Structure formats: structure tokens, C-alpha cells
Amino acid sequence: MAVLPRSPCLPPELFRTVFENLDGHRPTLFNLSLCNQFLREDAERELYAEVDESSATNATLHIAFLSTITRSPRLAAFVRVYHSINIVHYNETPLWDLLKRALKIMSGLKVLHFRSFGGHPAGELLVDARCTLERLHWANHSEGPAMSTVLSQQKQLRYLYLESRHGTVFPEGCVPHLNELAGNRVTLEALLPGRCVRTVSWIPELQDVAFGSGGVPRIEGELGNLVTLSYGGYFARPHLGLVVDHLYRLQKLELVGLLFEETMLIKRLKALRELVFSYKWGSRYLPIPCNSEARKELVEELFSCCPNLACIDIAHEWTTISEIWYQRWMRGSSPVRVSLMEVKCGRFGGKSTEC
């Protein structure tokens, strides 16, 4: 007589608590998926839920992961977060084809972070995707018509990072729920109007710095609705004077690099509550020198002129390529040293409020 499998002694909800306390420890989850048929599905659900930022550079892991889920739509449906920065060349073998096939069956995917080293437009990878994304960080250069099609399909996006090509036309009414946008001037002018975006990261391309005397007529009204702005990146950016008079609701400002006389313009931002001075990407030049007296005088002047300003973070030390420290000044308190993560989390850089 056949022996029927025994039911688990504990209710399923208690097993799920165990999985939550494992904090995504992959070796343990893998072992649990093999050792017990009652634990297998919950273990696999956690095991395949996320390929995170820390794994993004491991090409071997990505090939193995994508090969597995393309053979199993059941596992592919468990993926919620996927980071990929491994593709070097357009149509590279095998990663390009594997990712394109996987995106068609990652039906539960919510967060996608993609970058190819070559920077070639790669929007075609997403055209036939079956997922409903909430966050898309698409770090390729000069995306054109394919990404226009993608944004017409992805109607639930809340966060988008995109560098668009001049002349790209996006469908009217696409991404209607967008509330956080990052990209170059072309992206901002195309996607800010008509949407309730409150957080922007203006990350200029090479030609953005030449955009000056004509103002920002296409997005003046939208800049007036912003609560948070990160301004700058790798290339030189336009002067703060280009936009400052439109930022009358702005509460949080990050200046990436600092241009002459911009500290004087900050005093016009009467609603400002939090201010960050960051390194220009790729440069170790301090935006404000470490001389304690000069820095202290500037901080006190800004607190005096901006009645709502409560916190100023100033880039202070760059110890390794990924370890940057800031000096945090709170109104009425002595400065303390804080990490880049403490500065960015929940404020700038596309991070959620939970890090």
C-alpha cells in the first residue's frame, strides 16, 4: 500500500516567519528547498525573489540564475527585484538572449535596474516583458522609440531613471502614476509635464550645461511642485540660477558639485529643510573645503537665512571608491560624521524610505 506524505506538524504561517528571519540567506534557503517538500515552495519563493545590487557584477551568477528560470516559468514568477550591469556589448552572448527570454516570463517583477557597459540603447529587451514594474532604473544612453513603447506598456511605474534621446516622443498619458523621475534634460522635459512628480534627479548629459540663458519654459510649473531635487552627476550641470526661482516648494536639495556663488542663491529657497553638498561624480574635489571656521561660518549663514532649514550634509571624506563620508550639521548642534547611505536613504538616488 502506498504511503501518503505526512502533513507538516506546524501551520504554514509559522514556517513563513522562519523564512522572514533568515533575511535572504541564500545557502540556507537553497538547503531548505531540497530537504523538505513542505518547505520547498516557500524557500524557492524567497530564494528567487531578488538578485540585488551586491550581486550585480557577478556574471556567472546571472547566467546560472537566468538559465534556471528560463527553464522554469514557475520559478521565474517568483522574481520581484532584478539588478543587471553585466552586459558589455549590444546583443552579447549569452546574457542578452537569456535576459530577453527571462523578462518575458518574470511575471511578478516589480523592480528592475539595468545597465550595459557599452551604453547602447537596449529598450528592445523590455518591449515584450510580461511584468508590471513599479520601479525602473534604466541606465543606458540615448534611449529612443523602443523605450517609448515600453513606457506606454508600464502604466504602474512610480520611479523611473532614463536618459532619453533628443527627438524621442513619449505617448501622451504614459506612466500616469509616476512620482519620482531621474534623467537628463530631454527626459525631464518629456515626462514631467502633466504628472504629479515630487522628486527629481536631474543628471545632465554633456550638452545640458550649454542650456542656460533661455530658462526652462517647458518645465517651470513642474519645478514649482518639487519637494526633492538632486542636481548634477558626472558631466557639468547648469548653474543653480537657471532653476532656483521656480523651486519655491522645495524642501530637500542635493547639489552635486558646487558652482561659484550658488551658496548665495540657496538663501532664496525659503521652504528648504534639508541641504546636501556632494562630490561631483568621478571627482574628489570637495564642494566646500574642510577648513572648520570657513565651513562653520557658511553653515551658520545658511541657517540664519533659511528659516526652515534643519539639516546640512557636506561631503567630507572619500576613503575608497564606494565609501564616502559627510559632515552633518543640525541647527543648534555640533557636526557629526555620517555615511553616504545615511545621507541618501529615503532622500536621493532612487532609494525607498526603507533601506
QUIHU-V918575 format. One record per backbone hydrogen bond with DSSP energy under -0.5 kcal/mol. CO is the residue of the C=O (numbers start at 1). NH is the residue of the N-H. E is the energy in kcal/mol with one decimal. If there is no record, write none. Layout:
((CO;NH;E) (CO;NH;E))
This chain:
((2;4;-0.6) (11;14;-1.5) (11;15;-1.0) (12;16;-2.0) (13;17;-1.2) (14;18;-1.5) (15;19;-2.0) (16;20;-2.2) (17;21;-1.7) (18;22;-0.7) (19;22;-0.9) (19;24;-0.6) (20;23;-1.0) (22;25;-1.2) (24;26;-0.8) (25;29;-2.2) (26;30;-2.7) (27;31;-2.2) (28;32;-2.5) (29;33;-2.0) (30;34;-0.9) (31;34;-0.7) (31;35;-1.7) (32;36;-1.2) (36;39;-0.7) (36;40;-1.2) (37;41;-0.5) (39;43;-2.7) (40;44;-2.8) (41;45;-2.4) (42;46;-1.7) (43;47;-2.7) (44;48;-2.4) (46;49;-0.6) (49;80;-3.0) (49;81;-2.3) (50;52;-0.6) (51;83;-1.4) (52;55;-1.2) (53;56;-1.2) (55;58;-1.7) (56;85;-1.1) (57;59;-1.2) (58;62;-1.9) (59;63;-2.4) (60;64;-2.2) (61;65;-2.9) (62;66;-2.9) (63;67;-2.2) (64;68;-1.9) (65;69;-2.3) (66;70;-2.1) (67;71;-0.6) (68;71;-0.8) (69;72;-0.7) (72;75;-0.6) (72;76;-2.2) (73;77;-1.8) (75;78;-1.5) (76;79;-1.2) (80;110;-2.6) (80;111;-2.4) (81;51;-2.2) (82;113;-2.5) (84;115;-2.1) (87;117;-2.1) (88;118;-1.1) (89;92;-1.5) (92;96;-1.9) (92;97;-0.6) (94;98;-2.3) (95;99;-2.9) (96;100;-2.3) (97;101;-2.2) (98;102;-2.5) (99;103;-2.6) (100;104;-0.7) (101;104;-0.5) (102;105;-1.6) (102;106;-1.3) (103;130;-1.7) (105;107;-2.2) (106;109;-1.7) (109;132;-0.6) (110;134;-3.0) (110;135;-2.2) (111;82;-2.3) (112;137;-2.9) (113;84;-2.9) (114;139;-2.6) (116;119;-1.2) (119;141;-1.1) (122;125;-2.1) (123;126;-1.7) (123;127;-0.6) (124;127;-0.5) (124;128;-0.5) (126;129;-1.6) (131;133;-0.6) (134;158;-3.5) (134;159;-1.9) (135;112;-2.2) (136;138;-0.7) (136;161;-2.4) (137;114;-2.9) (137;139;-0.8) (138;140;-1.4) (138;163;-0.5) (140;163;-0.6) (143;165;-2.5) (144;147;-0.6) (144;148;-1.3) (145;149;-1.8) (146;150;-2.0) (147;151;-2.5) (148;152;-1.2) (149;153;-0.9) (150;153;-1.0) (150;154;-2.2) (151;175;-0.9) (153;155;-1.5) (154;157;-0.8) (155;177;-0.6) (158;179;-2.4) (158;180;-1.7) (159;136;-2.1) (160;182;-2.7) (161;138;-2.3) (162;164;-0.6) (162;184;-0.7) (163;143;-2.4) (165;168;-2.1) (168;170;-0.5) (171;174;-1.8) (175;178;-1.4) (179;198;-1.8) (179;199;-1.4) (180;160;-1.8) (181;201;-2.0) (182;162;-2.4) (183;203;-2.4) (184;188;-2.3) (185;189;-2.7) (186;190;-1.7) (187;191;-2.4) (188;192;-2.3) (192;195;-1.8) (195;197;-1.1) (198;227;-2.8) (198;228;-2.1) (199;181;-2.5) (200;202;-0.5) (200;230;-2.4) (201;183;-2.4) (201;203;-0.9) (202;204;-0.7) (202;232;-2.8) (204;235;-0.6) (205;208;-1.2) (205;209;-0.5) (206;209;-0.6) (207;210;-1.0) (208;211;-1.6) (210;212;-1.0) (212;215;-2.1) (216;219;-1.4) (216;220;-0.7) (219;223;-2.4) (220;224;-1.3) (222;225;-1.3) (223;226;-1.1) (227;251;-2.4) (227;252;-2.4) (228;200;-2.2) (229;254;-2.7) (230;202;-2.5) (230;232;-0.6) (231;256;-2.6) (233;281;-1.5) (235;233;-0.7) (239;242;-2.1) (240;243;-1.5) (240;244;-2.2) (243;246;-2.2) (244;247;-1.3) (246;248;-0.5) (247;250;-1.2) (251;273;-3.0) (251;274;-2.8) (252;229;-2.3) (253;276;-2.6) (254;231;-2.8) (254;256;-0.6) (255;257;-0.9) (255;278;-2.6) (259;262;-2.0) (261;264;-0.5) (261;265;-1.0) (262;266;-1.5) (263;267;-0.5) (264;267;-0.7) (265;268;-2.0) (266;269;-2.0) (268;270;-1.6) (269;272;-1.4) (270;308;-0.5) (273;310;-2.8) (273;311;-1.6) (274;253;-2.2) (275;313;-2.9) (276;255;-2.9) (276;278;-0.6) (277;315;-2.6) (278;257;-2.6) (280;283;-2.3) (284;286;-0.5) (291;295;-2.5) (292;296;-2.3) (293;297;-2.5) (294;298;-1.9) (295;299;-2.5) (296;300;-2.5) (297;301;-2.0) (298;302;-2.4) (299;303;-2.4) (300;304;-1.9) (301;305;-2.0) (302;306;-2.0) (305;307;-0.7) (306;309;-1.5) (310;331;-1.8) (311;275;-2.2) (312;329;-3.2) (313;277;-2.9) (314;327;-2.8) (317;319;-0.6) (317;325;-3.5) (320;323;-0.9) (322;324;-0.6) (323;319;-1.7) (323;320;-1.3) (324;340;-1.3) (325;316;-2.8) (325;317;-1.9) (326;328;-0.6) (326;338;-2.3) (327;314;-2.4) (327;329;-0.5) (328;330;-0.5) (328;336;-1.9) (329;312;-2.6) (330;333;-2.7) (336;328;-3.5) (338;326;-3.0) (339;343;-1.5) (340;344;-2.6) (341;345;-2.6) (344;347;-2.8) (344;348;-1.7) (352;346;-0.7) (353;355;-0.6))
